Amino acid sequence: MYKDYEFGSTLVRYIISEESSKVFLNLLPKDAKKQPTEKYETYEKGGQFPDNFDWFDGALFHLSLSHHARSPYANGYKLGNSYDDMYFKSQNVIKEKDKTIIETLVVSDEGYEVLHRLTNYNGEGGFEVSSTFTNKTGKTVALEMFEGASLDCLSPYSEDDGSKDVLIHLFRSGWATEGNHFTCTLPELNIGKAWGGNFSNFKIGSHGSRATSEYFPFAAVEDTAANVLWGIQLYCMSPWQMEFSRMGRGLSFSGGLSDGTTGNWTKNIKDGESFTAPKALIAAATGDISELADIFLKMRDKEIKAYGEEGMPIIFNEWCTSWGTPSHEKNLALARKLKNSKVKYFVMDAGWYDGTIGDWTPKAEIFPKGLKAYADDIKAEGFVPGIWMEFECTNEGSKFSTPKYDNMHLKHNGSVIWGQVGKGRKESFWDFRDPDTVSLLEEKVIKFLKDNGFGYLKVDYNANIGSCCDGAESGGEGLRQHIFAVQAFFEKIRKGVPGIIIENCASGGMRLEPSIMALTAMSSFSDAHESVDIPVIAANLQYLLPPCQSQVWCTLRKEFDDNRFAYTSSAGFLGRLCWSGDIMEMSEKQMSKIHRVEEFYDEVSNIIRHGKSKILRTEKLINFRYPKGTQAVLRYAENGDKALLVYHCFEEPERLEIPITGCWKIEKALYNADISVSDKITIDERKEIFGNVILLKKVDEKG
C-alpha cells in the first residue's frame, strides 16, 4: 500500500506492507527518467530466502533495545528484533503557515513506540527528519542504537542488485585535508548481493568530540542509470554514524547516534520518558552531487538568517602575522595600516594570555593598559575587535588543572581525561554538565567579553576527549550529554553578549557539522594557513557548508609575485575572505592590490552568499600538498543572471572545459584571464600557482 504526498519536485511515498505492517519511505524526484520497479516483495519471517528475493521490509528509522535479539550484522544493530516487533499505527498531516509535517506513529505490542516527523518548509527541496522514541512498557528499557533517519530499499529504480549502477558518495576529512569527496561502488564496499541474500553493513562516523575529524555527516546514494541521488545530512556534534546495509537487493541508508558497538552508547529510558534522535536532512535529486548538496545548503539558509549577521564582512586575523606574539602596540599599528580597507572584524588570535589556557589572564607586559583599552583602540580605528579562546579546555599548568578542580573536569573510569594537541600541549576538559563549571565560565568567558568590549569570538578546540566519559549509564551517553551542554553554553554566549559574532574552529575544520554551525556565524574552513592546498580545501567544502560560513585564510607575504598574490587572494572568493600575513611590510602598491580585491569581493559577495556551486577539476582526486592540473568552481547567482568563476592553476595546469547553458559573456575579471566563453567556458591558463576570479553575465542570443 502506498501513501503519496507531493512537495514541489519530489513525490514522498510511504510504503506500507500489507503482510507485515512495516512502513518505510521513498523520495522520488518527479523528473526522474525511470519509473520505480513494482517489486516490493518481502519474505516470511524465519523462512528461506527465495532465489528471486528482492526487497526486505524497510524502516523509517532503526533502533535496538538491549533486552532484544540483535541485528544479523556483525558490526551493528540494524533490523534486529526491536524493529521486527514494531508496526505501522497511524499517520497524520499537520499544515502550518510555513511548513507541512507528516507524523507517522510506529508501535510495538510491548509498549514502546516511535513518532517519525517529516517536515517540509514551504518551497524547500528537502525535508527535516526527527524521530522520538517513547517508552510505555511499564519498565526501564535501554536503547543501544537509535538512527532517526533512514532511506530504505534503494534504488527503487533498479532491476538488479545495483552493483553496476549504484554509487556511494562519501566525504573524508582530516587535519588540513577537509572535505575529500570520493565515490565507491557497492562491491568496493563489500555490500554487493550474496547468493542467499545479504547480511552486509558498511559504517562511517566520528569517534570522539571532533565531529568531522574522519568523515563529514553527509553522504549520498546515486543510481547512475536513473540519474537520481538520495542524501542524508546529520546534525550531530557528538559521535555519529551512517550505515549502508544490505539484506536483499535493496540498500538501507540510515544515520544517527553512534551505537553501542562503535560509540559505547547506551541510553536508559524510564517508563513514560522519551528520547529524540539527532535531527537530519534528507532529499532526493536528479543530476549530480552538486544538485543534492545545493538542496541541503539552501535548507540551512534559515539558520544563517536567524543568526543575524549582516552582509559578508571581511576578516583580518593576525595569527599568521605575529604567530602567537600579539601586543597592543603591534595590533594597533596593523589596524591603522588596514584603516582604508573593507575589513570589519579585527581578530587577535592565540598568545594574548599569560601562558596557560584556562586562566585567561592577559599578559600585562604586552597589554599594559588592559584588554578593554586595547579593544577600545581597535574600535576607534573602525573595527570590531575579536579575540581567540579555547574555553572548553584547561592547559597542563593552569591553576584550574590542579586536583582542586578535578571534579569539574571530565573523567573516564574515575581519572581526569587528558588530550594532546598534536605532539604538543596536554589539555583536560571542563565538564559542562556541572553547574559550577558553567558558572565559572560565565565569568571567564561571557563577562570577560562584555567587560572588555569584544564583538567577535573565535572559539578553538584542539584535543579530542575520546568516545567515553563518566557520569551517565554509558561512556557514550556521558559524552553526548556533555557535548549537548557545550552547545547550550554557545547559546548562553549569544544571549549574554548580544550581537556577538562567533567563529567555530576546531584544529581548523574538525567541527564543520550543521548543529554547531547553526549556533555560530561562520567557521574556520581548515588549519591550512598559507599552503598551496588552500584552494583545494576551500573548493571541497562548497558542497558541505554554506560558503558564507566558510572562513578561508588568505595569508599574504611581502615577497609574493603577481601570480602567487592572485593565487592566494582568489581563494578567498570560495568563502569568507580572511586576510593575514605581512600587512605591515606591504608597499602602497601592494595595499592598493588588496583594496582592489576587496572591492571586487564586495561586488560579488551576494553570489558567494546565495549562489549554487559546481566543482570541476582536471584531476579527479588531488594530492593536497602537491596539487596538479586545473580547478574551477562555477557558482551561479540565485536568479541565474550572473555567475562567478573561481579557478586555480596548480603545477602542470591543463585545459579545462566547463559546460554552461545559455549565452554568457565576461563582465569583469579580477586579473588578466586566458579563458574563452561560448557554449562552454574554456580555461587554457598555463601559469603555475595562479588564480583568478571572473564575473560572468548571461545575455540574450544577440548580446
Secondary structure, DSSP 8 states (H G I E B T S, - for coil): -EEEEEETTEEEEEEE-TTT--EEEEEEETT-SS---S------TTS---TT-------SSEEEETTS---SSTT--TTSHHHHTEEEEEEEEEE-SSEEEEEEEEEETTS-EEEEEEEEETT-SSEEEEEEEE--SSS-EEEEEEE-EEEEEE-TT-SS-STTTEEEEEEE--TT-TTEEEEEETGGGT-S-BTTB--EEEEEE--SS-TTSSB-SEEEEEETTTTEEEEEEE--SSSEEEEEEESSSSEEEEEEE--TTTS---EEE-TT-EEE---EEEEEEES-HHHHHHHHHHHTHHHHHHHT--S--EEEETHHHHSS---HHHHHHHHHHTTTS-EEEEEE-TT-BSS-TTT--B-TTT-TT-HHHHHHHHHHTT-EEEEEE-TTEEETTSGGGSGGGGGGB-EETTEE-EEESTTS-EEEEB-TTSHHHHHHHIIIIIIHHHHHT--EEEE---S---S--SSSSSHHHHHHHHHHHHHHHHHHHHHHSTT-EEEE-BTTBTT--HHHHTTSSEEE--S--SSTTHHHHHHHGGGTS-GGGEEEEEEE-TT--HHHHHHHHHHGGGSEEEEEE-GGG--HHHHHHHHHHHHHHHHHHHHHHH-EEEEEESSSS--SSS-BSEEEEEEE-TTSSEEEEEEEE-BS---EEEE--SEEEEEEESS---EEESSEEEE----SSEEEEEEEEEE-TT-
